[in-house]
Amino acid sequence: MSFGNDLPSKRGLIPSLGALLAFEAAARHESFTRAAAELNLTQGAVSRQIRQIEDQLGLALFVRVRQRVTLTDAGRLYLGDVRRALVDLGEATHRVMALAGRGRILNLATLPTFATRWLVPRLPDFFARHPDISINFSTRLSPFDFAADPFDAAIHYGRADWAGATAHHLMREVIVPVASPVWRAAHAPDRLEDLARLPLLQQSTRPAAWPAWFAAQGLDAPETVRGMVFEQFAMIAQAAASGLGAALLPRLLIEDDLATGRLEVLFDRAIVPDEAYWIVIPDAKAGQPAVEAFRRWIVGAAGHSEGGS
């Protein structure tokens, strides 16, 4: 949503910021009531603000059905532009705040388990070296368009194929079968073949993990892998520590669990996938001081971590 030099003549077409925030929140929640609770307004106030936008545009943005609202085609089209405008405004505000405080802000998209289990524990070292830089974290599970999501960098697992950006290698995963000491004692998997008949926890985004592990050991995978399915490594690690089954997990994400004995390696038979972790820098942000400082630091930290695995 850009008016350029025509802004003065278009100013009368721009709804108030409060109305735009109400519209975005209502679209996200599909509810005026929940939008009102988020914005600390009454439901009536949210409804009036959205009605003002609709009157100004001369068309409906929502279809109202009892307690639920859904976007019209026009509403969906408008929502994309409104969200980009709000993100741009937030970015501009952050930049000015950073300038006023002589600080620098890095907006980082990251994988949730990697962030909580590997990155965050190491951040005190980064901030000790760069006290003028602060980091805003957001979760992204797959590649996205840096032009639409204005992040300064992203942590990515996979291959180095991200359009409009450069990927810098961090580390590869060393994946091992683990379980809780209690589960191990109860099921006593003494041979590799024993695992095939036991509950095996699985990750929904890596359905071939257990078959690949069995194949790497020269064994046939079970026709049907029995066990619960989870979306993220953090969930699987907790499930394994709680005695719900055996799990295939990267060592770098369970360092504390192994050190404290919450998890044990069942067999020292690791696999190392071809995919890797990368720090991805959009071409438009390459060379910026805060981005470059973080890139140098995390590449060094990852190299040290991988070398010590």
N, C-alpha and C positions, 0 to 999 in steps of 0.2 A: 504494500500500500504506500505509494510514493507519489506526491503531487509536484515535487521539484519546485521550480520557480513559480508555479501556479498556486502555491499554497495560500497566499492572501485571498485570491478569488474563490478558493475552495473551502475556506475556513468555516463558512456557514454550513457545509455539508458534514462536518466532523462531529459525531456525537461526543458527549462528555466522557471523560475517562471512567468515571464511576459507572456509567451506563454500559460501556464496553466491557468492564470487568464483570458486571452482573451478567451480561450476555455470555461471556466465555465460561463463567462458572456454571450457569444454568445449562449450557450445552454439554459441559463435561459431566455434570451430575444427572442430566435429564430430569431435573427437578428444581423448581423455584424455591422450594422449602429448604433443600440441602444447600443450594447456592446462598440463600439468605443466612443460614447458620455459619457458613464459611466466611462470609463477608461481614458478619456481625450486623446484619440489617434485618428488617422485618420482611416477611414474604410479600407483603403488599408493596414495599419499597422496590424490591427486585422486579416485581411484575410491572410497576409503573415505569421503571427505567427502560425495560425492554419494550414496553408499549411505545415509549417516546421514540426509540430507534425505529420501530416498525412504522410509526406515523411519519417519521422523517423520510424513510425509504419508500413508503407507499406500498409495502408488501409485508406479508407475514414471514417471520423467521422461525416460528415454532407452530406445531400442531399440538393443541392442548386436548389431552384425553384423560379426564378424571385427575388423578394426582400425578400423572406423568406427562412430560412434554418431550417431543421429538423434533428434530430439525427438519425444516422444509428443504427442498433443493437449494433455494436461495440462501437459507440459513447455513447450510453446509459450505457453500461457496464463500459466504461472508466470513465464516468462522476461521478459515485458513488464513485469510488476509489479516483479520483482527489478531489472531495469535502471533503472527509474524511481527505485527506492529508493536504488540505488547512486549515481545521478546526484545525487539530492537530498543524500545524505551528502557527496559530493564538493563540492557547492556550499556546503554549510554549513561544511565545513572551510576552503574558500577564503575565505569571508567572515570567519571568526574569525582566520585568518592575516593577512588584510589589516588587520583592526582592530588586531591586536597590533602590526603594523609600521607603523600609521598610513598604510597604502597603500590603494589602491583597485584592484580587478580588473575588467576589462571582458572578457566572454566574447563573442567575435565570430565569427559564421559568415560565410565569404567564398568567393568564387570563386577557384580556385587560381591561374590565370594573372594575373588582376587583382591578386591579393595579391602575388605574387612580382615582377611586372614593373612595377606602378604604385605600389601602396600601401607595400610594405616599404621601397623606397628613400627614401620621404618621411617615414617614421616618426621618424627622428632629430629632425626639427623638432617633431613632436608631443611626444616625450619631453622635449625641452629646455624646452617650455612647461609640461608637466605631469609632472614627475619622480615624482610620487606615484602615478601610474596605471600599471598593467601590463596587458598584453593577452594573452589566451589565444586562439589561432586554431584554428578547425576548418573543414573544407571541407564546403560544401553546394552542390550544383549546381542545385537547384530549390527553390521555396518549401516551407516545412514548417510544422508547428504549433508556435508558440512555447510553448504550454502543455505540450507533450510534450517539446520540446527547449528547455531553459531558457537560451537565449542572451539577451544584453542588446541585441544589434543584429545586423543581417545586411546584407551587400553583395549586391544583387540586380540582375540585368540582365533587362530586359523592360519590363513596364508597371506602373504604380503601383496594383496591385490585390491587396493582401495583407490577408486578413481579420484583424481584431484588431490591426492595426498601422498606423502612418503612414509613408509613403514620402517621403523628402526627395530632391529631384533632385540628382544629382551632375554627370553629363555624358552627351553622346551620342557615339557612335562615328563617326569619319571613316575609312571603309574604302577602302584603295587596293590595287591589284595590285602585288605585289613578287616579287623573285626574287634569287638570288645573282648577283654580277657574272659568275662563271664560267658559270652557266647561261644568263644573258642573252647573253653573247658566243657561246656555242655554238649557240643557237637563233635569235638575231637577230630577235625579234618587232618589226619596224619599224611594222606597222600593227595596229590594234585587232583586225582580222579574223584576224591570224596566231595570236592566242592560242587561238582555237577549235580548232585542230588540234594543240595542244601539251598535254603533261601538266599538269593543273590540280589542285592539292592541295585536298582538300575536308574540311569539318568535319561530322561525323555529325549534330550537333544543328542545323546550318544547311544543309540540303541544297539550299535554293533560292538560296544566296548568289551563285554564279556566274551562273545564269540571270537573277537580278535585276540583276547588274552589266551583263551584256550588254544587257539590255532598256533600262537607263538610258542606254546609249550609242547607242541606236537600232539595235541589231544583233540578229539572231536568235541565240539560244543554240544551241550544238551539241546535237544530239539526245541524245547520250550524252557526259557529261563524263568524260574519261579522266584518271585520276590516283588516287593513294592517298587513303584516307579516314582521318582521325584524330578523336579525341574532343575534344581540347583545343587551344586556340590555341598553347600553348607547344610542343606536338608539331609543329604545322604550321610554326611559325616556325623550329624547328630543322631540319625537313625541307627547307624552302625554302633556308635558309642552307647546307645540305649539298648543294644542287644537285639535289634530287629533283623539282623542278617549280616552277610559279608558284603564288602563294597570295594570297588576299584576306585582309588583316589590318588591324585597327584601328591607326591611327598611335600611339595612346596606349600600346599594348602592345609596340611595336617601336621605341621612341625610341632606345634604345641601339644596336640593330642597324642603324638607319639612320645614326646618328652615326658608328659605327665602320666603316661600309661593308660589313658582313656581308650586308646586304640593300639593294637599290636599288628605288625606285619605277619600275615599267615604263612606266606612263602616268599622267600627273597627271589622272586621271579618277576622282574619289572619289564614293562614295555614302554617304549619311547615313541609316541606318535610323530608323524611327519609335521603336523601343525605345531605352531609356536605362539608365544605371547609377543606382542609388538606394541610399541608406542607409535601411534599414527599422528602425523602432523599435517594439517591441511596446507596446501601450497601457499595460501594467502597469509598464513601465520608463521611460516618458516623464517627463522632468524630473529623473531621478536625476543627481547631479552628474557622475559619470564618463561616463555616457552622453551627457549634454548637452555636456560638454567635447569629447568625440570627435566628436559630430555637427557642432558649430560648426567644429571644425578641418578635418574632411574636406570639408565643403561649401565652405569657403574655399579649400582646396588644389585641389579639383576645378575650381572657378570660375577660378582662376588658370591651371591646366593647360589648360582648354578655351579660355580666352581667348588662350592662346599657341599653340594648334594651327594 
